[in-house]
Amino acid sequence: MTTSTALRRLRGGKSVGLLATAIFSLLGLAGGASASGCGAALPAGRNDLSIQSGGVERSAVYFIPSAYDGKRKLPLVFDFHGSNSHPDGQMNRSHWDEVAEREGFIVMALQGSLDGSVPGTHAWNVPGVNPLPGVSRGNGLDEGDFIRDAVETAKETFCVDPARIYASGYSGGGRMLSQYVCDGHGDFAAAGFVMGLRAGYPEQEDGVWRPRKASCQPAKPVSIIAFSGLKDHVNPFAGGGKAYWQYGGEVAVKRWAELNGCDGRALTDKGDTLTVTTYPGCRAGASVMSYVIADATHDWPGKNIRFRLASAGDEAIREVDATGRMWDFFRSAGGELMASSAKATCTDTTTTATNNKGGQGTACRQPVQPDLSAPGASEGL
């Protein structure tokens, strides 16, 4: 059983420490009712959370949407930060909280146990691989136990639908999430990856790098969506890079298709801007989908990259960024994009030049307001 201490972050930037067990008792969430986490409503917004795991207090940030009433079970998305980053910085990068407010779900961002090479940042103690240069493993803890405890804490604390718990990881957070699923943890119904999908430890055989099969044994088929950039020189899509990387993004995607028992024949739609690859016929209704963005570097694909979604019933065709596309994948268990007819919907049409020659999305060249509270790409590996 995990215990937690919540720190309510106020809009003015101040924090007030509150003992979570006392709060949840007053709200009727403690005792026998705490198993489901459902009860009274909780304040909307971003909050800090401390979780006891392995006798150590670990840190996290969670977001409650305005629609939360404590009665209806909501989906939950975990957001894993990259190396040399932190939970707040990652949520500022991914904007999962904005999507959660609009769509009505909870977000939780956990903090890795390693101290990053940049002061005030952190990294994940990913099993089987050495951390980045400048990141020491001296204070590394068992991240798998922490993630598992965080999932249980969320289910005990919030009104969460256990069948709709998802996770996304950026760079080093993607490597951590990959290995967590590889290690047989079946908490997540689907997982998304930005510049960080792995399928087990890298090993070399006959001069070729590939995932070590014995190091990735998922508990069940899990839907996978991955975003990669051809200009990513940190975690190269073609392979190589640091010792933790080596085999490329296409190899990782193919391995997940094998692990999920998908048809061997991939369906690919290639355009000037994006190439999307899907693997049909996976076991238990799982999906495997990969987006390779021609001009993308190691950054999280933001609002300058748009993905066009097919309409469903009375719902109109929509265009979303990578985070919105990931959420649509999660909630629809891998719903399909419209093929070969993507057009841009950019917020500033007077300063936009688009490239829409085929593919599944469109790059919009437009000024984007920088998020100064999110670590830069070079800091979030």
N, C-alpha and C positions, 0 to 999 in steps of 0.2 A: 504494500500500500504506500503510495507516495503522499507527501504533504507539500504544501506550497505557501508562499508568502507573496501577496500581490501588492504592487506599488501603483497606485492610481496616478497616471500622468495627466495633469490638468492642462487646459489649453494655454494658459499663460506660461507654461514651461516649468512650473513648480511641481514637486512630487510630494505626496503625503504617504507615509508608510502605514499599511494596514495589515493586520494579521488575517490571512485568508480564512482560516478555520472559524474565527469569530464572525467574520462577515457572512460566510455561507451558512453558519448556524442561525444568524439573525434573519437571513433570507429564506430559511427553511430548506437549505440545500445540504445540511449536514445530516449525519445519522443514516437511517435506512434509505432515505430518498437520494442520497448522494451518489448511489451507484450509477444512476442515469444522468446525473447533473442537471436534470430539469427541475424547475421550480419558479422562483420569481425572476423578473427581468434584471439585467445588469446594465450599468451605464455604458453607453456607446463610446467608441473611440479606442485609441491605442493605450496599452497598459504594459507595465513591466511585471514579470513573474519570476519567482525563484522556485526551483524544483529540487527536492532532495533526491539524489541518485547515487547509489553506492557510498552513502555516508558523506557525500559532498554536495554543497549547495551550487546548483547550476542555474544559468540565467536564460531568460527567454523574453520575447515581446509578443503580445497577442492583440488582436483587433476584434472588437465587437461591433457589428453593424447596427444601424438604427432600428432595423426590423426585428432585432432579437427581443423576444418576449419571455423567454425561459420556458415556454410551453411547447412550441413547435421545434422538432429536431432539425437542426441545420447542418449542411455540409461543413467540412473543415479542411482547409488547405495548409499544409506545412510549407514554409519558405526557407530553404537552406542557403546561407550566405557563402560567398566565395572566400578564398584565403585572403588574409590581410583586410578583413572587413568585420562587420558586426550585424546583429539583427536589425537594428534601426536603419543602418545604411542599406541593407539588402531590401528592406521593404520600401525604402525611398527609391531604390533602383528599379524594382519590379513593379511597384504600384499595385501590389495585390490587395492592399487595403482599399484602394479606390474601386477596384472591381468588386470586392466583397461588399462594399456599401451599396453599390448599384444592384448587385445580384442577390444579396442577402445570405452571406455565409461568413464563417469565422476564419481568421488567419492566425497562425502561430509561427513565429520565427525563432529558432533556437540558436544558441551561441556555442561555437566549437571550443574545445578545452585548451587548445594550444594558443600561446601568445604569438600574435603576428609580428612580422618584421617591422611593421609600421606601428608606432606607439598608439595604444588604445584599440588595436584591432586584434582579430583572432583568426584561427584556422582550425580545420578538422583533423583529428588523429585518425586518418583513414587507414583501416587495416591493410596490410600487405604492401604498402608503398611508403617511401620516404617522403617527408614533407618538403615544401619549397625551401630553397636556400634562404638562410636567415631565420627560419622557423624551427625552433628547437622542439624535440619530442620529450624533453625532460619532465614537463608537467602534463603529459598526455594522459587522458582518462579513457575509460571504455565508452565510446560514443554510441555503440549499439544499445547498451543498457540505458543510456540517457534518453535516446530517441524513444525506446520502448516505454520508459517511465513517463516521458512527456505525453505520449499518446494516451496512456492510462489516466494521467492527470487531467488531460483535456476532457476525456469522457466522464470523469468524476465531477469536474468543475462546471462544465458547460452542457447545454442541451444539444448534444451532437448525435447525428445519425451515424452509427459505427460502420454502416455499409457505404457511406459516402465520405470517407476520409482519403484525401489525396495529398500529393507532395510534389514540390518542384525544387530543383537545385540549380544554382548558377556556378559554373566552373568547379572550384574545389568542393562546393556544396553538392554539385552534381556527382562528383566522384564519391562523396560520402553517401549520398542517397543511393547511388548505384550499388555500392557494396552492401549497404544495409539490406536492400532487397535481395541481393545475391546470397547473403548469409541466412536466408530462409525466414525473414520476418515478413509476415503476410498482412501487415496493418493497412497498406495502401491499395485502394481499388485501381488507381492509375497513377503514373508518375511522369513528370515533365522535366526536361533537361535543356539548359541553355549553355552551350560551349563546355559540356562536361560529362557526356554519357560514356560510361564504362560498362564492361560485361565480365569483370573479373580481373585478377592480377595480370599485368603484362608479362609474357614470357617469349623467349626467342627459340625457334625450332627451325633448323636448316636455314638459318639466316633470315627467317621471316618472323615478324612480331605478330602475336595473336593473343587472345585472352586464354588464360589457363582455365580449362573447363572445370577442374575440380574446385576452383575458387568461386564459382558462381552456381549455386543450387537453390533457385527460388522456391518458396513454399507452394506457389500456385502461379498460373498465368497472370500477368499484370499488363495492362495497356501502357504503352510507352509512346511518348511524343518527344522528339528531339529537334532542337534548332542549332544549326552550325553555320559558321562563316568561312568562306574560302580564303579570306584575308586574315584569319585568326592565326597569328604567329605564336601565341601562347600555348594553346592546345590545338595544334594543326589538324585540320580535317583529314589531310592526307597521311597523317602519322608522323612519328619522330618526336621532336621536342624533348621535354624533360624525362627523367627516368620513370616518373609515375605515368606517363602518357604512352608513347611508343606506337601502339597500333592505332589506326585511324578511326574516324567517326563512322565511316561506312562499314568497317569491320564490326564495330560495336553494335550497330543497328541490325546487321545480318545475324549476329549471334543472338540478339534478343528475339528475332523472328524464329530462330531455331528453338530457343528455350520455350517460347510460347506455342510451339507446334504449328506455326503458320505455314501456308503454302509456300513452296520454294520459289515460286514465280512472283517477283516484285512488279508492281505497277508504278511506272514513272512518268511524270509529266514535267518536261523541261522547258523553261522559258529563259529569257535573257536575264531576268532578275532573280528568279527562284526556281529551284528544282524540288519537287515534292515526290517522295517515294512512299508507297504504302504496301503492306503485306497483308493479303486477305486470308480468310479461312483459319484464323488462330483458334486455339482451344478456349473453351469457356467464354466465348464472345469477346476475347481480348483483341486489341488492335496494336499495330506497330506502325508509326508514321514518322517520317524524317523530312525536315525542311533544310535545304542548303541554300544560303543566301549569298549571291555572288560577291557583293561589295561589303559584306559584314566583316568586321574585325572581331575583337574579343568582347565588345560591348553587348549588353542585353539589348535585343532589338526593341526599340522604343516606338514612339508614335510616328516615326518617319518611315516605318515599314508596316504596310497594311495587308491584311489577309481577308479575302472576300468569302463569306460563308453563305452556303445555300439556304434558301428559305425553307421553313418547316411549318406546314399548315398555313395559318394566317400570319405567321411571322415574316416580316419583310427581309429581303437580302440585307445583310449587315457587313460592314468592314471594320475590323478590329486590329489591335496591335498583337504582339506575340503573347502577352499575358492574357488578353481576351480570347485569343485563339486557343490557348492552353485550357482555359476554363471551359470553353465550348467542347473541347475534346473530353475533358473530365466528365462533364455532366451528361454528355451524350454517348459515353463509352466509345469515343473515336468516330464521331460523326464526320461525314465527308465534306470537303470543300467543293465549290463549283469549279469545273475544269475549264481551263484555257480561255477564260474571258474576264480576267481580273482587270478592274479599273480602280484608280486611286480616288479616295475621298480624303482630301487633306483639309485641315482646318483653315489654312490661309491660302485660298486659291489664287490670290494676286501675286504670290511669290513662289508658286509651285510649278515645277517642271516635272512631268511624270514620264515613266518608261513602262508601258503596259503591253509589250509585245509578247503576250503569252505568259504561261506559268500560272502559279496559284496565288500570287500576290503582287503588289506594286510598290516600288520604292518611290517615296515622295521627297523630293529635295526641297526642304523648307526649314526656316529657322525654328529650332526647338529650344525652349527655355531650359538651361542647364539646372540640374538639381544639385545645389552646392552641398547638401547634407549627405549625399551619397558618395562613397569613395570612388575615385576614378577607375577606369578599366585596368590600368596598370597596378592598382592597389587591390583589386578584387580578383585574384587569380584562383 
